[in-house]
Amino acid sequence: MRKERLFTPGPVQIPERVLKVLGEPIIHHRTPEFKEIFLYTRELFKRLVDSVSENFVYFASSGTGAMEAAVINFFKPGDKVVVINAGKFGERWGQIASTYGLNVVELKYEWGKSVDIEELKEVLDKNPDIKGVLFQISETSTGVYHDYKAIGELCKERDCLAVADAITALGVYNIKPEEEGIDILIGGSQKALMLPPGLSVLWFSEKAAKRLNKDIPKYYFDVAKEVKKQKEGSTAYTPAVSLIIGLRESLEMLLEEGMENVEKRHRLMSEATRAAVEALELKVFAENPAISVTAVYTERAEEIRKGLLKLGVRTAGGQDHLKGKLFRISHMGYLDTLDHLSAIGALEMVLSKLENRDLLGVGTKAFQQKVLEEEKLL
Ligand SMILES: Cc1ncc(COP(=O)(O)O)c(C=O)c1O
């Protein structure tokens, strides 16, 4: 028997409760039965983002599809936008925006660094014609967190949309876009929504709704057309039926736990992991780390990943110039502190072997101490 545990930042471990409904016979989407489920998931989603607004749509696409939808529905060729590029996914914002002829002002940061809010403020002050700030809440390629609340505050006062790729932040952070000045919020199913890949979601504010363009060509990713249909419980095209049914379960699970507690759980898993990594004399890569994924910098990343996989722990590697230099441990999905403790235990074994010294108990102890500090056990 070989049991593989997914500690990858998508796809993630899926709860049994979700797996169970995914295994049920498929139902047709043009039925009262599906319509009821669909509308119910919309109610759950509103609770997830603490808003009563109907301004959101699901797409049968991966997260990138919803990123593209944000660009083509809320902006026009020639619109000036700021792209926060501090990694692979920030770079992707720039590519999508350029593809559609937007005038991109790039704020580029070295991988591992977060946005400098003062610098962003300066750029916005100097360019009152900027129509949007496109950024990640959690830049998965580097494990970096960008302060989305500060970005939201800056955009609130301006005629500028805060466009958050929350693909590895939705279902991790207790995001309240309406209150926090986020105008477009994008999520993907295979991350903290604890589902297989293939479903994305795009939420937008009233301020963004006023910017919905009608004259720019688009077909599948037409937000106005979809919202109209989805509010009534149907979709313009075939929805990802099984994923929507799975979403009913995963959203219920997140809401039963409560988003405040969900964020707390991720914070604890990530903080304890970072404590363990540092105790093991490895380097946490991000200056200001996200709580969804921890990126660890080491020249021996690939050997470590290989060893971990032998023990049943699948992690992700580095991308682009950090290939072979990073391994990334996800905190998203159906995971808790005990799951992480076993992964850290495995890491100790691999490092002990690689470095030919006894590191057993070093990381797990730091991890356990952190959990003991935070959790009231008795
Ligand atoms: C922050 C972020 N943005 C965008 C994407 C792209 O999403 P997808 O692969 O679902 O298209 C990812 C995927 O890892 C991501 O982590």
The ligand as an SDF file (V2000), in Angstrom:
LIG
                    3D

 16 16  0  0  0  0  0  0  0  0999 V2000
   -2.3580   32.7830   -6.9000 C   0  0  0  0  0  0  0  0  0  0  0  0
   -2.7340   31.9730   -8.0950 C   0  0  0  0  0  0  0  0  0  0  0  0
   -3.2630   32.5990   -9.1570 N   0  0  0  0  0  0  0  0  0  0  0  0
   -3.6120   31.9350  -10.2530 C   0  0  0  0  0  0  0  0  0  0  0  0
   -3.4420   30.5710  -10.3500 C   0  0  0  0  0  0  0  0  0  0  0  0
   -3.8440   29.8730  -11.5910 C   0  0  0  0  0  0  0  0  0  0  0  0
   -4.9590   29.1060  -11.3340 O   0  0  0  0  0  0  0  0  0  0  0  0
   -5.3680   27.9020  -12.2920 P   0  0  0  0  0  0  0  0  0  0  0  0
   -4.1970   27.0050  -12.3620 O   0  0  0  0  0  0  0  0  0  0  0  0
   -6.5490   27.3160  -11.5510 O   0  0  0  0  0  0  0  0  0  0  0  0
   -5.7530   28.4890  -13.5880 O   0  0  0  0  0  0  0  0  0  0  0  0
   -2.8860   29.8840   -9.2970 C   0  0  0  0  0  0  0  0  0  0  0  0
   -2.6380   28.4360   -9.3740 C   0  0  0  0  0  0  0  0  0  0  0  0
   -1.8300   27.8800   -8.6840 O   0  0  0  0  0  0  0  0  0  0  0  0
   -2.5370   30.5980   -8.1270 C   0  0  0  0  0  0  0  0  0  0  0  0
   -2.0150   29.9680   -7.0680 O   0  0  0  0  0  0  0  0  0  0  0  0
  1  2  1  0
  2  3  1  0
  2 15  2  0
  3  4  2  0
  4  5  1  0
  5  6  1  0
  5 12  2  0
  6  7  1  0
  7  8  1  0
  8  9  2  0
  8 10  1  0
  8 11  1  0
 12 13  1  0
 12 15  1  0
 13 14  2  0
 15 16  1  0
M  END
$$$$
